[in-house]
């Protein structure tokens, strides 16, 4: 009896190896992802522990566990930063339903500058989750009353009107804003710091005239009446006694909106059923009290978006690439 | 009063069961790595770092601080019993401590070291409390120009004070400065010297370099020593009393002098505790009525430097906490740890996280009490560590280092980098090139460069910012003087008979 010939055995082994290697798991699970998720789903935070990505990833994993929204466990894995992180995600998790990661505007910036060869199109964006909005901040006793006052001075004396802010996405904000306002942004002196809090020192001291950063980063300095916000970058005004009277860029006469959004994504060609599953699960998650608590604790603005997110992200990439071009930051 | 309410806030946190436990673990582990020759606080903290990521930041830092000042206690035990310092800052303690042990007064030597460490540790913690806020307030007025000047001074001092040879110190400083330019430049967003490797985009991780230069190289050195000389025997813990009233009396003035001197040297960015111990020994010898007894078992020769060592350790925390500038290899590692926990040391730390700062300060009082108990009545247990087979010990170190480095970001690249720096460190040790300036330059170099360029961006390219601001001018002036002085001294030495 010859029920088992050697050749087909090897074909089977190789096929199984390819399937399991590509993360598809057993052929049964392939059928439209029935019973998904049945395995551990890895959550990747492409940055160090304690970073913004890490905090977001852990908040998601903890909320999903606390609210019992997923039947499997979700360990958080850190990777060495958004550029190598994206590279590993793209190379390792092709077609894999069992990996999700957090990413942000920074990912689009990495691609635009040429630091990373992979664009958001090489991954599978799932949903926008939270956003932070930028502000143009000046010292409390500074002479500028409105954003236009500041723009006027920046136009007249770009050399003597230096700005400070974070080294990464904050540049997108000032680049987009001031180029739209008709200023040659390559003439602007911008001192980059590791973050908004760090960068506030030179504004308080008077060496820099304005700070460009996420408003949430310097809320303490606003409360202490050391800094004042001229305008914020969102489509609407921000809430809270401190910020509700601050106009948006658009209200101040410059038609620009910028936000630092964090989103959840899967690897390249994540199966449709998995994308749908996570979109539905995250939609449930953002309504839970645990998530609302996280929003409050970390001062995150809820900006959950599934419908139209692909259009939004394409638009953002175009905007970021344009600003990077104008700033002369593209890798040569 | 402000200070008292802050302190009670700190104690209320530090005395929680969890934080007490971490304080104890830190002190215990610190003593152990202090006792083990070759494994200093840099290695000890680096190895433990990845495990602490999941702890609450306050507990983690309380534990790391415990390791930091705890290792200064343990180091003397090995100096006294084996005549091999447990860490660099305990070298001086060998001179008289080991002599005392040979004369059968090991107990007295251990006791004066432990009591001196406790005295200095406690007094210096109080000094941190008094000085930290005023310095932090001064730091708030620092602009990038001042930061550049301060870091330039720090690196100059590190290079020139870290070794006998300022030329060698400055060489390694420059290598560290070069390494610090690898990775993304904040001002332009461009990547430098990464050669297309994604692992180098964020620069060379100084923890990897630290483990390589300090731990791996030490494993290699020990392997060579064991191969050539076999194992060293230790002296027994001898002596009838721990310490007599007379001995305590003899130690008391050296404690005070050592504490003051150590603290002042420690505050200087870049100096660290090893020079403090040398200064203290010199001062004690000079002010003694019997300088001839030094080197033959003078208790003052143990008391002064041990106090200076601990006081300098605490002093080095002042620039770290208040300005965010580490002054030694160990505080550089601590800075890295802080950042991983999402805490940015610096002038704003006292305003933004007062509970955090004061919990750590409070924990240091508690930690010093724990350490006194561990290192006096229980010193026998730790001395037994010295009987551990070295082959076993150092292969464990090797395993932990590899695991620690790999687990930071799961990159085998980092493990290779660690091994390369281990081999470089081994040859640096053999030829007396100090590793600390390299490491500090790697950590501070980027801050210094960014300070320079931010200052010039803000001044629209005008270099006069560095001389028109008084603090800046003074700091750069001191740096220039120390550079010229040490260079002329070392060139003079080479120049012939003098």
Interface residues (C-beta under 8 A of the other chain):
Chain A: X48 X49 X50 X51 X55 X77 X78 X79 X80 X81 X83 X84 X87 X113 X115 X159 X160 X162 X164 X167 X168 X171 X189 X190 X191 X192 X193 X194 X195 X197 X198 X201 X202 X204 X205 X207 X208 X220 X329 X331
Chain B: X53 X140 X141 X142 X143 X144 X184 X186 X187 X188 X189 X190 X191 X198 X199 X201 X202 X339 X340 X341 X342 X344 X346 X347 X348 X351 X352 X409 X410 X411 X450 X453 X454 X457 X458 X459 X460
